[in-house]
């Protein structure tokens, strides 16, 4: 039996409130809902004997598979079914399969959301848009073919579709929103549209089985957290069109071993590769001019390489500096060296620069005037920091006194030049500086000497004035004989400290 409901949209009620309804008229109102069988149809347009409707169902008890018709008749009018209603089949918990007719052009907001037994759905190649949350938490949906008519896919469209194993985004898609495949824990592979302009924020977060991804050249931005916690992601190829990578984009991708940042990328957000525990090397292209906090923080990272044409950054021995080497930005956490000499000429050591490193000792030249907070945080093996000049300004955190040495060993000692008044003024009554002990030492004379560094293919070339000396422990120095002006150090044969004295 056909059931006719005169349910009018709010905007229409006022307009018809003073019109007498003639039951002999077949003309319906836009927004009127009528029901045929288990399906509800909402009138969208009407022109004489024809019109259009959207379809859904208020009957959450629908069981099994359904086929949505292309056309329906009501009161002598033939309606074309052109869209799935917003919330149309939301929470139809026993719906298992749907065939959508070729008359439909859009799937509305939450149209099949929370249909937890839905295993299959046929989307025709007339559909141009899949709206937000269309299939959110369709737990049983194992496979879906997105036709190449689709232009846009809304936010959370397939959010937590736990059984989806692979997905192809056709080249027709130019927009894909945030959280689209978030939490699809069995998604193994994805092929992205070559027309896509961006990867939305958290688009593939927690896709635990995703192994590899290629970002097409059409994409210009990768959103915040886009691949966050994809713990089995082993390879990521970033297209040449990408200019920005958002914060947390690849955080906790624990199977990622290396990353190449293309030349077109100009900015990387905070924590981008944070927690990528076996990421061993990162290559920065020539265009990158902005790196967020903890962007490359990884316990396995041993080398950071920078294109020599980069205008903002450079690397030496795998350590990241600004272009003119006045600022030390990051010492890779996974490097196995036990000691490190900050190059002469560096004026600042940035926030968290040495955090969690394996070093036992660090030598800081007199040129360093600033050390950022957390600079030596969680350096569990660090016992000696040798300062060659005046006491630097060292940032403190807002909640602890330790500042640069927070969570580093209590036995860590800051060594300062004997008789240096700036240090004597800074040391407290207990002989401590930043909650760590201090001791005097005799650093080498630095007057009228200069030493600079160039790194290439494992060889560091030292250019210097004065007499070049080397040391294993920063305390005992031996002159290098028969060298003048420059000296090559092969880093593959072990690490030593070098200084130039006069």
Residue, then its C-alpha position, 0 to 999 in steps of 0.5 A: x500500500x502506498x502511504x502519502x505523508x504531507x510533511x512539508x519543509x519548514x521554509x514551505x510551511x509559512x508559504x502555504x499556511x493560507x492556501x486551501x489544499x485541494x485533495x484532487x490536485x496531484x501537484x506536490x510541494x518541494x520537501x513533501x515526503x511519501x513512502x513506498x514500501x520500506x523507502x521514503x522519498x522527498x520531493x526535490x523538484x516538480x514540473x507537471x507530470x515529472x519531478x525529482x526525489x531523494x531517497x532514504x528510509x526511516x525504517x531502521x529495521x530494514x533487513x538484507x539487500x535492497x535495490x533502489x529504483x531509478x523512478x517512482x510514481x506517486x499521485x500520477x507524477x513520475x519522479x526520478x531518484x537523483x540522490x541519497x538523502x542526508x541521513x537517508x539510511x543512517x544506522x540501518x543496522x541490518x542492511x547488508x547490500x545496496x544497489x544504487x541506480x544510475x539516476x543518482x548523482x550524489x550520496x548525502x551526508x551520513x547517507x549510509x553512516x553506521x550501517x554496521x552490517x553493510x558488506x557491499x554497495x554498488x555506486x553508479x558512474x553518475x555519482x559526482x559527490x560522496x558527502x561527509x560521513x557517507x559511510x562512517x563506521x560501516x564496519x563490515x564494508x570490505x570493498x567499494x569501487x568509487x566510479x570515475x564520475x566522482x569529483x569530491x569526497x567529503x570529510x570522514x566519508x569512510x571513517x573507521x570502515x575497519x574492513x576495507x583492504x584497498x581503495x582506488x581514488x579515480x583521477x576524476x576526484x579533485x577534492x578529498x576532505x579530512x579524516x576520509x579513511x581515518x581508522x581503516x585498520x585493514x587498508x593495505x593499499x591506496x592509489x590516489x587520484x592524479x587530479x587531487x590537489x591536497x591530502x586532507x588532515x588525518x586522511x589516513x590516520x591509524x591505517x595500521x596495515x598501509x604499506x606504501x603510498x605515492x603522493x601524485x604530483x598534482x597534490x600541493x599540500x599534505x594535511x596535519x596528521x595525514x598518515x599519523x600512526x600508519x605503523x606499517x608504512x614502509x615507503x612514502x614517495x612525495x610528489x614534486x608538486x607538494x609545497x607543504x607538509x603539515x604537523x604530525x603528518x607522518x608521526x609514529x610511522x614506525x616502519x619508515x626507514x628513510x624520507x626524501x623531501x622534494x625540492x618544491x617543499x618549502x615548509x614542514x610542520x611540528x612533529x612531522x616525523x616524530x616517533x618514526x623509530x627506525x627512520x635512519x636518514x632524511x634528505x632535504x631538498x633545496x626549497x625547504x625554508x621552514x622546519x617545525x619543532x621536532x620535525x625530524x625527531x627519531x630515535x633511529x635517525x643518524x644522518x640529515x642530508x641537505x641539498x647544497x643549493x638550499x638557501x636556509x639550511x645545510x648539514x655537516x657530518x649529518x648534523x643540521x645547521x642553518x645555512x651560514x652555520x651559526x645555528x645548530x638545529x639538530x644533532x641526529x638522535x641515532x648517531x652512535x658517536x660518544x663525543x661531539x665538538x660544536x663547530x667554531x662560529x656557531x652562536x646558538x644551539x636551538x631548542x632540543x638540538x641534542x635531545x635524547x642523543x647518545x653522546x657522553x661529552x660535548x664541547x661548546x665553543x666560545x662563540x655560542x651565546x644562546x642555548x635553547x630549552x631542552x637542548x640536552x633533555x633526556x641525554x642519558x649518557x651525557x656526563x660532560x659539557x665543556x664550555x670554552x667561553x663565557x657563560x651562554x644565555x640558556x633558556x629555562x622552561x616555565x615549570x622547571x629549573x633544570x631547563x637545558x639539562x632536564x632529565x639528563x644524568x645528575x652526574x652531568x658536569x659543566x666545565x668552564x674556563x678557569x677564572x672566567x668571571x661570567x661563570x663565577x657569577x652564574x654558579x650558585x652557592x652549591x657550585x651548580x649551574x642549572x641544577x648540575x655540578x660545575x668544574x673548571x678546566x683549561x680550554x685551548x687558546x682561541x685568539x687569532x685562530x680560525x677553523x671552518x668545516x666542509x663535509x662531502x661524501x664522508x670527508x670533512x675538510x678542515x680549513x684553519x689558521x694556526x696549528x691544528x691539534x686533535x684529541x680523543x677526550x677534549x683534554x689531551x691534545x696532539x699537534x698534527x704535523x706537516x699540515x698547513x691551511x687545510x686537512x681532510x678527516x675521513x669520518x669512516x675511520x672513527x671520530x676525534x676532536x680538532x682545534x686550531x691554536x696559535 
